[in-house]
Amino acid sequence: MMGVPLIVNFLYIGVPILTIFATAILLKAVKRVGDED
């Protein structure tokens, strides 16, 4: 059962990082569309 805490740790750390990363990409895309106008 050593794998379960590892997966929980990965989700606990990985999900916020992915959320921040996705938000940054979205903001960059929105800014690019705004610059094109």
N, C-alpha and C positions, 0 to 999 in steps of 0.2 A: 504493500500500500504506500510505498514511498513516492510513487508517481503522481498521486492525487494532489498532495500539497504543492508539488512542483508545477502542475498545470494551473492550480489556483493562483500561485505566485505569478506565473507567466501572464495570466489574464489580468490580474490585479495591476501589474506593471505595464503590460503591453497595450491594453485597451485605451488608457489615457494617452499614451504616446501616439497610438494610431489616430485617436480623435484629434489631437493637436496637429498631427501631420496632415490629416484630411482637411482640417479647417484652414491650415496655411495654404494648401493647394487650391482650395475653393476661393480664398481671398485673392490669391495671385491670379486666378482665372478671371474673377470678377474685375480686378483692377485692369487686366489686359483688355477686356471687353470695353471698359470705360475709357481707356486710352484710345481705342480704335475709333470711337464715336467722334 
